[in-house]
């Protein structure tokens, strides 16, 4: 029995240590408004999907003006989309404005596009970027949610005004550079027929990222990423992975200016 309990005790201690570390990491931000402290808990660590979803449901249920969302990654599962629709439909019915950032790869996801079609009946604007930061949700400029762990089982609920305002500025910066979903994504082929996606993969390869990391950064699965790498290798005449990096550097591919999105048009 003692042997079985030992791993559980260790996990509990690790979780407690993580909570303490997260709180200490944000301590400098909490000191920013020492003269006028926030009326509620500035930072709350949420552990487990049930507690995270409950906090999100409460925040969106109280939201009256605007929700800002960053959703990195490619296609989302049917279960996740159903949850999102259940949470977002009341917002749409209340007339809450919603602005969401996805990655370009969701343009090829039938499930995500079906969700977008339903939500487009409300005050909803959606744009896409090639790369995004981690997941982010902000409600009414008062509360923000960010992941605290890669497995999405630990999140931070942030209510410190300074932190929330900072995250809104991050969102607005990304938003200004993103392309409205109904417009064509700025993926123009290079003179060698190499696509914008492949150029982005080439850049990450030269930086030393492995296939899995590249796929995660660009919101695609590993198989699709490797297919692009194979096409890139063929286009440049590479016979090996090591040679591919050299040929990318020699080709001037990364010196070419990518196409820019056209205008600041809302969807």
C-alpha positions as CSV (number, residue, x, y, z in Angstrom):
1,X,0.0,0.0,0.0
2,X,2.8,2.4,0.9
3,X,4.5,1.8,-2.5
4,X,1.2,2.6,-4.3
5,X,0.6,5.8,-2.3
6,X,4.2,7.1,-2.8
7,X,3.7,8.2,-6.4
8,X,0.4,9.9,-5.5
9,X,2.0,11.8,-2.7
10,X,4.8,12.9,-5.0
11,X,2.4,14.1,-7.6
12,X,0.5,16.1,-5.0
13,X,3.7,17.7,-3.8
14,X,4.7,18.5,-7.4
15,X,1.3,20.1,-8.0
16,X,1.6,22.2,-4.8
17,X,5.1,23.2,-5.9
18,X,3.9,24.2,-9.3
19,X,1.2,26.4,-7.8
20,X,3.7,28.2,-5.6
21,X,6.1,28.7,-8.5
22,X,3.4,30.1,-10.7
23,X,2.3,32.6,-8.0
24,X,5.9,33.7,-7.3
25,X,6.5,34.2,-11.1
26,X,3.6,36.7,-11.2
27,X,4.5,38.4,-7.9
28,X,6.2,41.4,-9.6
29,X,3.1,42.2,-11.7
30,X,0.9,42.1,-8.5
31,X,3.1,44.7,-7.0
32,X,2.4,47.1,-9.8
33,X,-0.9,48.4,-8.3
34,X,0.1,48.2,-4.7
35,X,-1.4,51.6,-4.1
36,X,-4.8,50.4,-5.5
37,X,-4.9,46.7,-5.1
38,X,-7.4,44.6,-7.1
39,X,-10.7,43.9,-5.4
40,X,-10.5,40.2,-6.2
41,X,-7.8,37.5,-6.3
42,X,-5.3,38.8,-8.9
43,X,-4.1,35.3,-9.9
44,X,-5.9,32.0,-9.4
45,X,-4.4,28.6,-10.3
46,X,-7.0,26.3,-11.8
47,X,-6.2,22.6,-11.9
48,X,-8.2,20.1,-13.9
49,X,-10.4,20.5,-16.9
50,X,-13.6,20.6,-14.7
51,X,-12.4,23.5,-12.7
52,X,-11.0,25.3,-15.7
53,X,-14.3,24.9,-17.6
54,X,-16.3,26.0,-14.6
55,X,-14.3,29.3,-14.3
56,X,-14.6,29.9,-18.1
57,X,-18.4,29.3,-18.0
58,X,-18.7,31.8,-15.1
59,X,-16.6,34.4,-16.8
60,X,-18.4,34.2,-20.1
61,X,-21.8,34.0,-18.4
62,X,-21.0,37.4,-16.7
63,X,-19.5,38.9,-19.9
64,X,-21.6,41.8,-21.4
65,X,-19.3,43.6,-23.9
66,X,-16.5,41.7,-25.6
67,X,-14.6,38.4,-25.6
68,X,-11.1,38.2,-27.1
69,X,-9.8,34.7,-27.9
70,X,-6.6,33.2,-29.3
71,X,-6.9,29.6,-30.4
72,X,-3.6,28.1,-31.7
73,X,-3.4,24.8,-33.4
74,X,-5.2,23.3,-36.4
75,X,-8.5,21.5,-36.6
76,X,-10.4,21.1,-33.3
77,X,-12.2,18.0,-32.3
78,X,-16.0,17.7,-32.5
79,X,-16.2,17.5,-28.7
80,X,-14.2,20.7,-28.2
81,X,-16.3,22.5,-30.9
82,X,-19.5,21.4,-29.3
83,X,-18.3,22.7,-25.9
84,X,-17.3,26.0,-27.5
85,X,-20.7,26.3,-29.2
86,X,-22.6,25.7,-26.0
87,X,-20.5,28.4,-24.3
88,X,-20.5,30.9,-27.1
89,X,-24.1,30.8,-28.3
90,X,-25.5,32.7,-25.3
91,X,-22.8,35.3,-25.8
92,X,-23.9,35.7,-29.4
93,X,-27.6,35.9,-28.3
94,X,-26.7,38.7,-25.8
95,X,-25.0,40.7,-28.5
96,X,-21.6,40.4,-27.0
97,X,-18.8,41.2,-29.5
98,X,-16.4,38.3,-30.1
99,X,-13.0,38.5,-31.8
100,X,-11.1,35.2,-32.4
101,X,-7.7,34.5,-33.8
102,X,-6.9,31.1,-35.3
103,X,-4.0,29.8,-37.4
104,X,-4.2,29.6,-41.2
105,X,-4.5,25.8,-41.1
106,X,-8.1,26.0,-39.7
107,X,-9.2,27.2,-43.1
108,X,-9.0,23.5,-44.2
109,X,-11.0,22.2,-41.2
110,X,-14.6,21.4,-42.1
111,X,-15.7,21.2,-38.5
112,X,-14.2,24.5,-37.5
113,X,-15.6,26.2,-40.6
114,X,-19.1,24.8,-39.7
115,X,-18.7,26.3,-36.2
116,X,-17.7,29.6,-37.7
117,X,-20.8,29.6,-40.0
118,X,-23.1,29.2,-36.9
119,X,-21.3,31.9,-35.0
120,X,-21.2,34.3,-37.9
121,X,-24.8,35.2,-37.2
122,X,-23.7,37.3,-34.2
123,X,-21.2,40.1,-33.7
124,X,-18.3,37.8,-34.5
125,X,-15.0,38.6,-36.2
126,X,-12.4,35.9,-37.0
127,X,-8.9,36.3,-38.4
128,X,-6.0,33.9,-38.9
129,X,-2.2,34.1,-38.6
130,X,0.5,31.7,-39.6
131,X,1.8,31.4,-36.0
132,X,0.2,32.3,-32.7
133,X,1.0,32.5,-29.0
134,X,-0.5,30.1,-26.6
135,X,-4.3,29.9,-25.9
136,X,-5.7,33.1,-24.4
137,X,-9.3,34.2,-23.5
138,X,-10.2,37.7,-22.2
139,X,-13.6,38.8,-21.1
140,X,-14.7,42.4,-20.8
141,X,-11.2,43.7,-20.1
142,X,-11.5,42.3,-16.5
143,X,-10.4,38.7,-16.6
144,X,-8.0,36.6,-18.7
145,X,-7.3,32.9,-18.9
146,X,-3.9,31.4,-20.0
147,X,-2.6,27.9,-19.9
148,X,0.1,27.2,-17.3
149,X,1.0,23.7,-18.5
150,X,1.4,22.1,-21.9
151,X,-1.2,19.3,-21.1
152,X,-3.9,22.0,-20.7
153,X,-4.7,20.7,-17.2
154,X,-3.5,23.8,-15.4
155,X,-4.6,27.3,-16.2
156,X,-4.3,30.7,-14.7
157,X,-7.2,33.0,-14.1
158,X,-5.8,36.6,-14.1
159,X,-7.8,39.5,-12.7
160,X,-5.0,42.0,-12.1
161,X,-5.8,45.1,-14.2
162,X,-2.2,45.6,-15.3
163,X,-1.9,42.0,-16.5
164,X,-5.2,42.0,-18.3
165,X,-4.4,45.3,-20.1
166,X,-1.0,43.9,-21.1
167,X,-2.6,40.8,-22.6
168,X,-5.1,42.9,-24.5
169,X,-2.3,44.8,-26.1
170,X,-0.7,41.5,-27.1
171,X,-4.0,40.4,-28.7
172,X,-4.5,43.7,-30.5
173,X,-0.9,43.5,-31.9
174,X,-1.7,40.0,-33.3
175,X,-5.1,41.1,-34.5
176,X,-3.7,44.0,-36.6
177,X,-1.4,41.6,-38.4
178,X,-4.0,38.8,-39.0
179,X,-6.0,38.2,-42.1
180,X,-9.9,38.1,-42.0
181,X,-11.1,34.5,-42.4
182,X,-13.2,35.4,-45.5
183,X,-10.2,36.7,-47.3
184,X,-7.4,34.7,-49.0
185,X,-4.6,33.8,-46.6
186,X,-1.3,35.4,-47.8
187,X,0.4,32.3,-49.0
188,X,1.9,33.2,-52.4
189,X,4.3,30.7,-54.1
190,X,7.9,31.8,-54.5
191,X,9.6,31.9,-57.9
192,X,10.6,28.3,-57.4
193,X,7.1,27.2,-56.7
194,X,7.7,26.8,-52.9
195,X,4.6,27.8,-51.0
196,X,4.5,30.2,-48.1
197,X,3.8,27.3,-45.7
198,X,7.0,25.6,-47.0
199,X,9.0,28.8,-46.6
200,X,7.8,29.0,-43.0
201,X,8.8,25.4,-42.4
202,X,12.2,26.1,-44.0
203,X,12.8,29.0,-41.6
204,X,12.0,26.7,-38.6
205,X,14.2,23.9,-40.0
206,X,17.1,26.3,-40.2
207,X,16.4,27.4,-36.6
208,X,16.9,23.8,-35.6
209,X,13.3,22.8,-34.7
210,X,12.3,19.1,-35.1
211,X,9.3,18.0,-37.1
212,X,6.9,17.8,-34.1
213,X,7.8,21.3,-32.9
214,X,7.3,22.7,-36.4
215,X,3.9,21.1,-36.8
216,X,2.8,22.4,-33.4
217,X,4.0,25.9,-34.2
218,X,2.2,26.0,-37.5
219,X,-1.0,24.3,-36.3
220,X,-0.7,21.1,-38.5
221,X,-0.2,17.4,-37.9
222,X,3.2,15.9,-38.1
223,X,2.4,13.9,-41.2
224,X,1.4,17.0,-43.2
225,X,4.5,18.8,-41.9
226,X,6.7,16.0,-43.2
227,X,4.9,16.0,-46.6
228,X,5.8,19.7,-46.9
229,X,9.4,19.0,-45.9
230,X,9.6,16.3,-48.6
231,X,8.3,18.7,-51.2
232,X,10.7,21.3,-50.1
233,X,13.6,18.8,-50.4
234,X,12.5,17.9,-53.9
235,X,12.2,21.5,-55.0
236,X,15.7,22.3,-53.7
237,X,17.3,19.0,-54.9
238,X,18.2,17.8,-51.4
239,X,19.1,14.2,-50.8
240,X,19.4,14.4,-47.0
241,X,18.1,16.4,-44.0
242,X,21.5,17.9,-43.4
243,X,21.9,18.9,-47.0
244,X,18.4,20.4,-46.9
245,X,19.4,22.9,-44.3
246,X,22.5,23.9,-46.3
247,X,20.5,24.3,-49.5
248,X,17.8,26.4,-47.8
249,X,20.5,28.8,-46.6
250,X,22.2,28.9,-50.0
251,X,19.0,29.4,-52.0
252,X,18.1,32.8,-50.6
253,X,14.6,31.4,-49.9
254,X,14.4,33.0,-46.5
255,X,15.6,36.4,-47.9
256,X,12.4,36.8,-49.9
257,X,9.7,39.0,-48.5
258,X,6.5,37.2,-47.8
259,X,3.2,38.5,-49.1
260,X,1.3,40.8,-46.7
261,X,-2.3,40.7,-45.9
262,X,-4.4,43.2,-47.7
263,X,-6.0,45.9,-45.6
264,X,-7.6,46.0,-42.2
265,X,-10.9,44.5,-43.2
266,X,-13.3,42.9,-40.8
267,X,-15.0,39.6,-41.7
